[in-house]
Amino acid sequence: MFKPLLTALVLSSALFGLSMPLAAREITHAMGVTEVPDAPLRVVILTNEGTEALLYIGVVPVGAVQSWDGNPWYAHLEDALKDTVALGTENAVNLEVLASLEPDLIIGNKVRQEKIYDQLSAIAPTVFAEDLSGSWQSNLALYSETVGKAEEGQQALAAFEARTRALAEALGDSLNEEISLVRFSPGRVRIYYKDTFAGGILSQIGFHRPAAQYKDAFAEEVQKERIPDMAGDRIFYFSADADPAEAKANLEEWLSDPLWLNLSAVQADKAQRVSELVWNTGGGIYCANMLLDEIAAIYGVSVPAP
């Protein structure tokens, strides 16, 4: 009497196995070691820089956290993500919607989602990168290995490295400039150090940083009396790209302060506003390449297309 039931269970298991990728590899990551599918079909990504990484190597996620300033995606990602489901923000992932997508792999970040790692792992094999900010290249390598596209990831990073070398050669003596990085936002103005998305790329190109900003750290919140620490041969600063009223008023207040106006770079017209998306919030390989393009445009040099 149990034979028909057993046969049905075996057939059901076989069909399930045909519909799901087989777990074939172990990935060591920020939370330990996880067995992942050899060729995952339904990938969920929980960081903005991770979304850029996956798309760049040819993996379209079934679900992703929404872009920081997009509706729900940044304009340069909209077409590629037209069929991707938005899952809330990096700091507030909608687990119910995520589970409904029936992913076979979840990729996130310890900095953002450590508290929900166990819940994510109960849904599907989950791999976390350790950090964000200046870690986008090592993260891309991890994500590429995790989805079975390590070679594509290595090629993407090698191509970016080649572009930075070409840009450095075109810049020549301009690389001797000390570059200051500042972010203006309402209620929090920060000087950005080396371990940031933009700071790491500037170092990779070969630029110098002012002594006050030559720190292996992320950023520091400052008040107006610290404006002198924003000094550099050239200042790149960013604020909300959409210029909402509060952000615009805050930026104008700081840029009209006598201490700011007294900076030599400001007086020499070498204080340059750059894209918040490209230099900070995007955080991935698409924005990294766009950042190289912005620098080339600012200095009036050419760089090979990505």
LINMOZI-V482235 format. One line per field, one symbol per residue. psi: psi as a letter, one per 40 degrees, with the letter a starting at -180 (. if undefined). A space follows every 50 residues. Layout:
BEGIN
psi = ???
END
This chain:
BEGIN
psi = deddddddddddddddddeiihheihhhadebhhhiidgidghhheiddd ddddddeehhidiiiiideigeiideedddedehhhfaideghgddddde efiehhhahdddfddedddddedihhhhidibbeedddddddddddeffd dddddddddddddddddddddbedeeihhihhhhihehhihhadfidddd dddddeiiiideeghgicihhiideeddeeiidhhhiiihdefidddddd ddddeehdddeehddddeffhhhihdddecddeaddddddddddddddef iiiii.
END
